[in-house]
Amino acid sequence: MEKLLAAFMAVYETRNFSLAAKQLFISQPSVSVQINQLEERLGVSLFDRSGHRQVQPTPAAFQLYQTAEKLQQTWQTGFERLQQTAEKPRIKAVLGFSQTTSVELLPRVIKTLLRDERFQFEVETMNSEAILKAVVDRQIAYGIIEKPIVADYVQQTEVSGDQLVLAGRQNEKLWLFREPGSGVRHYTDAYLHEQGIVPQRTLVVDSNQAIIGLLDQGIGKTLMSVGVLPTQVPRTILSEQYRRHFYLIGLDQQPNSQLADLRRSLVTSMRMKS
């Protein structure tokens, strides 16, 4: 039916079978056949063919043309809306955040990232060494870690960080440690070495939230980011060397330009003030 209506509209607008055929890139006899088929279907005569060159539309043709115009407009509008709303394949982008950066940076970063509809994001939380391994193994596109690293084929960009404090009561003997590979554990070991402290009792806990729960109950002490520490937990401010940076890491060569764009968005959003 669409083909027949197209032939009808061309003849109606040009008043000429030959000109209509040229517009449609078909032969003049084909146009005549299609008009005849349409007239048979509708049971009406659409054109007066008594003239030598021009044909005259009948009243039925006038009514049909108005209907066909509305159908054409409705089809075009619907087609354009369908194109606009059709779901386009999105690029899967897995991001790795450490436990601290997932609290301090993720809410700020994700607002900017979600505006880019090219990507379907997933977020995984792991310690800094696990993030590095996942980047190298191409399991995640980019990671945000809490300590500087050096690794082949990995690009590292320094971004704003946080201040570490000694959290917990000063007279506590129990030291709470994050697991090896954690950024906070790296700085905790450095602090103990600097102060010449050999803990008598230690407890390794692989969750910031669990450590915060222990501190809130007056159990143990540890180094922790002031940004994630509840206000009721006692803390001691440390020197400037414990004001640290975070680091965005990703492979030097990303598989497509969209992921390179994503890196720029990450850097920009992490350098913005919250």
N, C-alpha and C positions, 0 to 999 in steps of 0.2 A: 504493500500500500504506500510506503514511503516513496518508492520510485515513481509510482503513478501520480502522487500528489506533486512531486518535484516537476514532472513534465507538465502537469496542469498549470502550476504557478508560472512556469516559464512562458507558456503559450499565452496565458492571461496577461502577463506583464508586457510581452513584446507584440501581441496580437498577430504573431507570425510563426508558423510551424518551422520554417527554415532557420529563423533567428533563434528560436527556442532550442533547436537541435544544436546549433553552434555553442550556445551557452552551456549545454549539458554534455558536449563532446560526444554526441551520438548522431546517428543518421536521421534525416527528416522522416523517412518511413517508420523508424522506431518510435518517434514521437507520436506519429499518427496512430500507431498500434496501441500505445499506452493510453492515449486519450480515449480511443474506442473502448478499451478494456475498462477504464474508469467509468465511462458513460453506461456500459452494460451493467456494471456492479451497482451503480446508483439508480439506474432506470430513468435517467434524465438526459436531455441533450445539453451540452455545455457550451458549444460554440456554433455560430451560424457561419458555415463555410462557403456561402454563395459569392463572397467577394473574390476579386482576382488575386490580391496580395494579402490584405489584412482580413483577419477573422474577427467576428464580433461575439463577445461573451453574452450568454443568455442570462436571464434573472437567476436561474439556478446556479450558474457559474459565479455570479456576484456573491451569492450567499456562501457558496463553497469556499471562495477565495478568502472571505472574512474569517471563516472557521479555520482554514489552513494556516492563515497568518498567525492566529492565536496559538494553534498547535505548534507552529515553528518557534514562536517566542517562548512558549512553555518548555519545549524541548531544550532550547538553548540555555535558558535559565537553569533548568534542572541539571543539565550536563555540566555547566560551570560550577554549580554548587557541589556536585558530586566530585569534581576534580579538586576543589578546595578542601573538602572534608575527607577525601580518600586517605586511608592510613598509609603512610609511606614507610618503607623499611627503615628501621632505626639502627644505628651502629651501637652495638653493646660496648659499654665502657665501664669496666670494673675498677673501682678506686679503693686503695688501701689506706686506712687511717690507724695510727696508734691509738691507744686508749685515751691518752691526754688530748691529742689533736682531734679525736672524734667528738670531744666535748667542746673544745675551745674554738676549733676552726670549721668543723663540718657544717654547723647551722649557718654560718656566714657564707661559706663557699657555695653551698647547695642552692641558695636563693638565686645566685647568678647563673649557675650551671643549668638549672631547670628551665631557664628561658630559651635554651638552645634545644629545639625539638628534633635535632638530628640524632640525638643520643638517647639510649635507654641505659640509665645508670644503675649500678649495683655498688654497694659499699660493704667492705669487709674490714673488721677490726682485728689487728694482730700487732705483735711487737715489731720494733724497727728492723731486726735482722730477718724476720719472716717476711716483712714487706719487701725488703731488698731481694730476697730469693724469689718471691712471687713476680717481681718486675723482670728479673733476669729470665725466669722460666716462662714469661709472657702470659702468666695467669691473671695479672692485673695490668692496666694501662699505665697508671701513675700511682705513686704512694707518697704519703706525707709522714716523715719520720722525725725523731727527736734528737738525733746525733749525726754529725757529719760522717760520710762514708767515702771510700774510694773503691771503685769497681769498674772493670772493663766494660765498655759499651753503654755505660749508664751516665746520664746527664743529671747533674745535681744543681738545684737553684735554691739559694738561701732566701727565706722569707721571715716575716716577723714571728717571734717566739713568745716566751713567757719567763716568769721569775720563779725559781725553785726556792722553797723555804724548808726549814727543818720543822716538820709537823709532829705534834705530840708533846707530852710533858718532858721537861729536861731531865728529870730524875729517873725516867724509865730505863730499864736495863735491856728490854727486848727490842731488837731492831727488826722492822718489817722490811723485807726485800721483795722487789719484783723479780721475776724469773730472769736468768741470763738471756741476753739478746734484747732486753727492754732498754729504751733510751734512758728512763729514770734510773735503772740499775747501773748503767754506765756512769752517770753522774754521782750516784750514791757510793759506788766503789771509789771514785776519784776523791770524794769528800772524806771518806774514812781514811784513805791513804794520806791525804793532806793533813788531817788532824791527828794522825798517829793512833787512831782508834781501832782496837781489835774487839769486836762485839763478843760479849760472853754468851748471849743467847740470840738466836735469829729464827725468823719464820719467813719462809718464801711463800708469797701469795701472788698468783698470776692475774689478779683483777684489781684495778683501782677502786672500784666500788666496794669490794670486800675490805680492802685496806682502810678506806674511809670509814666503813662501819666499825672496824676495830678501833681506830683512832677516836671515833665519837664515843666509844665506851671506855676511853681511857687506857686502851691496851696498845703498848708499843709506841715507837716513833720511827720516822722515815723521812726521806726527802720526797717532796711532792710539789707539783705546780700549784701556786697560790690561786690560780684561776679555777681549779676544780675542788678546792678545799672548802668545806663548810665553815662559816664564820665562827661557829662555836668551838672549833678545834684549835687548841693553842698552837702558835707557830713562832719561829724565830727567823727573822730576815737574814739571809746569807749575803755574801759579798757579790760584787758585780760580775765576777766570773761565773756565777750561777744564774745570771740572766742569760738565757740561751736562745738560740735561733731554732726554727724548724726548717726542714729541707724537703723540697719537692723533688722526687726522683722519677725518672722514666728512661726508656731506652733512647740512645742517641738518634737512631733511625726508626721512626714510627711507620707502620705499614701504609698509612694514608694521610693525606693532608688535613682531613677533618680532626684526627687525633693531635696533630700539631697545633691546630686552632684551639683545641681543648686545653692544651698545656698553657697557651697564652692566657686563656680565660682563668685558669686556676691561679697562675702567678698574679694576675691583676687583682682577683678577688681576695687572695690571701694577703696582699699588701695594702688593701683598703682598711681603714680604721672601722672597727665595729660600731 
